[in-house]
Amino acid sequence: MADNQGPQGNYDPAGSTQMFRAFVDEAPQGGRQQAAPAASAGPRVGLIIGVIVAVAIVAAVAWLALK
């Protein structure tokens, strides 16, 4: 059985602390970092378009209700 104790001696039966540390300490890959800014622009544009569409729908419903 694996010894799942950290430096402080806290027992972690699932070993999730060690898995998290391995994930955080993993070296970032160069290709991923360069693609991230371009990928983040897509969801931002979609969010803006979604907000505009939602405002237009609410305005149309309000206009029809007051007509």
C-alpha positions in Angstrom: 0.0 0.0 0.0 1.3 3.5 -0.9 2.4 5.9 1.8 0.0 8.9 1.4 1.4 11.2 4.0 2.5 14.7 3.2 5.4 16.5 4.7 3.3 17.4 7.8 2.2 13.8 8.3 -1.4 14.4 7.4 -2.9 11.2 6.1 -4.7 11.5 2.8 -6.5 8.1 2.1 -7.4 9.0 -1.5 -4.0 10.5 -2.4 -5.8 13.5 -3.9 -3.2 15.9 -2.4 -0.4 14.2 -4.2 -2.3 14.1 -7.5 -3.1 17.8 -7.2 0.5 18.6 -6.5 1.6 16.6 -9.5 -0.9 18.5 -11.6 0.2 21.9 -10.4 3.9 21.1 -10.6 3.6 19.8 -14.2 5.7 22.0 -16.5 3.5 24.0 -18.9 3.9 23.2 -22.6 4.9 25.9 -25.0 2.3 25.2 -27.6 -0.6 25.5 -25.1 0.5 28.9 -23.8 0.7 30.4 -27.2 -2.8 29.1 -28.3 -4.5 30.2 -25.1 -5.0 34.0 -25.9 -6.5 33.2 -29.3 -8.8 30.6 -27.8 -10.0 32.9 -25.1 -11.2 35.5 -27.6 -13.9 33.1 -29.0 -15.9 32.7 -25.8 -15.7 36.4 -25.1 -17.2 37.3 -28.4 -19.9 34.6 -27.9 -20.8 36.1 -24.5 -21.1 39.6 -26.0 -23.4 38.3 -28.8 -25.4 36.3 -26.3 -25.9 39.4 -24.1 -27.0 41.5 -27.1 -29.5 38.8 -28.2 -30.9 38.5 -24.7 -31.4 42.3 -24.4 -33.1 42.4 -27.8 -35.4 39.6 -26.8 -36.3 41.3 -23.5 -36.9 44.6 -25.4 -39.1 42.9 -27.9 -41.2 41.2 -25.2 -41.5 44.5 -23.3 -42.5 46.3 -26.5 -45.2 43.6 -27.3 -46.5 43.7 -23.7 -46.9 47.5 -23.7 -48.4 47.7 -27.2 
